[in-house]
Amino acid sequence: MYIIRFHGGLGNQIFEYCFYRYMQENISEDLKADLTWFDRNYKEHQGYELDRVFGIKLRTASYEEVARVHEYYPRYYPLAALRYLARKNAAWKNRGRDTKDAHIYDFGPMQYRFNPVYLTLDSQKDWYIEGVFCSDAYFQKCEEMLRKELKFCVPLEGRNHALKEEMEKCQSVAVHVRRGDYVGNVFDIIGLEYYKKAAEYIKERVADPVFYVFSDDMDYVAEKFDFLGDYIPVHNEGKASYIDMQLISSCQHMVIANSTFSYWGALLGEKENSIVIAPSRYKADVDIALARDNWVLV
């Protein structure tokens, strides 16, 4: 059995799902998802969202199966501090293993490209795999199937429905400005200069662009983004926040942040003549861009 750990926000979950489907189609059907991270971190982002947003059903590993393969069973420990230490201990033990053992910790440089190690695993053994798989490498290998599966399953209503119709009729440009949990850490690297250059690039190539700005900090946008002219602010909150990804995908062109959230909004909505602009660097400690080959890096 292969167990793949899911964690993080919706953008990360989609990357993890692409890897899950690649493994299921190309390596083994004996595959399950570890969703226990969401039991402990249900207040992070909006919890597990693939089912609610896309109607995706996964074969889920039990706590007992996770414990057997990963040597970690959080419900053995009644206190949060003990659960935290137990997981850290399991991660420390497993991180030092190589692929002849049961755990693969797929972070670091390999998370940004296809990792051939999965082609050589002993299928007679149990494997626990955790990572982010933060590239389109696995998506590309199952693209036709994944595009069919990654369809937003809840119809839009009210203002969001009206916005979607507007976006589909004009030269709409989604601009994603992520602040919030990005401020003051390795992701805090995208300044106004990036957005100014991206806006100029769009204006030089698109007649009468209409800018729709998606952000979790509209006060910051109102203060700093006057160079866009009469933009349209968009921000859905809480459990409805995924609608921003859906609306980004409804636009004709996209200026994304260094964010898996707007990455997937752009990828799922990219059209034949779309211009997608992405930052040339994903985060401060990684010299790599989170972008497809045909996107424009600024």
PyMOL commands that set and color helices and strands:
alter all, ss='L'
color gray80, all
select helices_A, chain A and resi 10-26+36-40+50-54+63-70+74-76+80-95+108-112+116-119+137-141+143-149+158-169+180-182+192-205+218-224+226-228+238-240+242-248+260-269
alter helices_A, ss='H'
color red, helices_A
select strands_A, chain A and resi 2-5+31-34+103-106+127-131+172-177+210-215+232-234+253-255+276-278+296-297
alter strands_A, ss='S'
color yellow, strands_A
deselect
rebuild
show_as cartoon
